[in-house]
Structures are given as structure tokens and as C-alpha cells.
């Protein structure tokens, strides 16, 4: 697996294959400048794209 992001790498050990595929798909949309927010605006920040990817994949970030 290539390095997606540190936030995703922290939870990558407990992700299923379909969740990883969904995250990769969303991040590639961001890379191609095709990812949009629910309001219809283009996503410009990588952190925002990671949050959308994790949300769509059904991954919750563990809080400290």
C-alpha cells in the first residue's frame, strides 16, 4: 500500500479491502480536482479530502 496520508495510515491496520478502495477512489478524485463537498463546492484542502474519504468509507477517527 502506498502512503495515502498519516491520518489514514493510523487506522489502515483495521480497514477492510472495500474501505481502502473507497478511500483510494475519493483521494484520486481529489487529485484530479473532481471531488466536491456536499454543498457542491470543489475541495481544495487535502485534510478536507481525507475527512470526506474516511467518512464515505465508514471509518471513524479514534479520539484521544
C-alpha contacts under 8 A as a table, 3 or more apart, distances in Angstrom:
res1	aa1	res2	aa2	distance
3	X	6	X	7.71
3	X	9	X	7.34
4	X	8	X	6.64
4	X	9	X	7.01
4	X	24	X	7.83
5	X	8	X	5.30
5	X	9	X	6.03
5	X	50	X	7.81
6	X	9	X	4.90
6	X	10	X	6.23
7	X	10	X	5.48
7	X	11	X	7.15
7	X	50	X	7.85
8	X	11	X	5.44
8	X	12	X	5.79
8	X	50	X	7.73
8	X	54	X	7.72
9	X	12	X	4.81
9	X	13	X	7.57
10	X	13	X	7.35
11	X	14	X	5.82
11	X	15	X	6.72
11	X	61	X	7.66
12	X	15	X	5.17
12	X	20	X	7.87
15	X	19	X	6.03
15	X	20	X	6.54
15	X	59	X	7.78
16	X	19	X	5.25
16	X	20	X	6.41
17	X	20	X	5.19
17	X	21	X	6.28
18	X	21	X	5.06
18	X	22	X	6.22
18	X	57	X	7.95
19	X	22	X	5.12
19	X	23	X	6.25
19	X	57	X	4.95
19	X	58	X	7.34
19	X	59	X	7.83
20	X	23	X	5.12
20	X	24	X	6.15
20	X	57	X	7.62
21	X	24	X	5.09
21	X	25	X	6.10
22	X	25	X	5.06
22	X	26	X	6.23
22	X	53	X	7.12
22	X	56	X	7.31
22	X	57	X	5.73
23	X	26	X	5.25
23	X	27	X	6.10
23	X	53	X	4.96
23	X	54	X	6.51
23	X	56	X	7.75
23	X	57	X	6.30
24	X	27	X	5.15
24	X	28	X	6.07
25	X	28	X	5.19
25	X	29	X	6.32
26	X	29	X	5.05
26	X	30	X	6.36
26	X	35	X	7.16
26	X	49	X	7.52
26	X	52	X	7.75
26	X	53	X	5.52
27	X	30	X	4.95
27	X	31	X	6.19
27	X	49	X	6.67
27	X	50	X	7.24
27	X	53	X	6.83
28	X	31	X	4.86
28	X	32	X	6.16
29	X	32	X	5.08
29	X	33	X	6.14
29	X	34	X	5.07
29	X	35	X	5.11
30	X	33	X	4.94
30	X	34	X	5.84
30	X	35	X	4.85
30	X	43	X	7.06
30	X	46	X	7.89
30	X	49	X	6.52
31	X	34	X	7.65
32	X	35	X	7.79
33	X	42	X	7.40
33	X	43	X	7.59
34	X	42	X	7.20
35	X	42	X	6.06
35	X	43	X	5.85
35	X	49	X	7.73
36	X	39	X	7.70
36	X	40	X	5.50
36	X	41	X	5.32
36	X	42	X	4.37
36	X	43	X	5.32
37	X	40	X	5.20
37	X	41	X	5.38
37	X	42	X	6.26
37	X	43	X	6.22
38	X	41	X	7.56
43	X	46	X	7.92
43	X	48	X	6.88
43	X	49	X	6.62
44	X	48	X	7.66
44	X	49	X	7.98
45	X	48	X	5.34
45	X	49	X	6.53
46	X	49	X	4.97
46	X	50	X	6.22
47	X	50	X	5.07
47	X	51	X	6.26
48	X	51	X	5.12
48	X	52	X	6.30
49	X	52	X	5.11
49	X	53	X	6.08
50	X	53	X	5.01
50	X	54	X	6.08
51	X	54	X	5.26
51	X	55	X	6.05
52	X	55	X	5.07
52	X	56	X	6.08
53	X	56	X	5.26
53	X	57	X	6.12
54	X	57	X	5.12
54	X	58	X	6.16
54	X	59	X	5.12
54	X	60	X	7.04
55	X	58	X	5.14
55	X	59	X	5.94
55	X	60	X	7.16
56	X	59	X	7.71
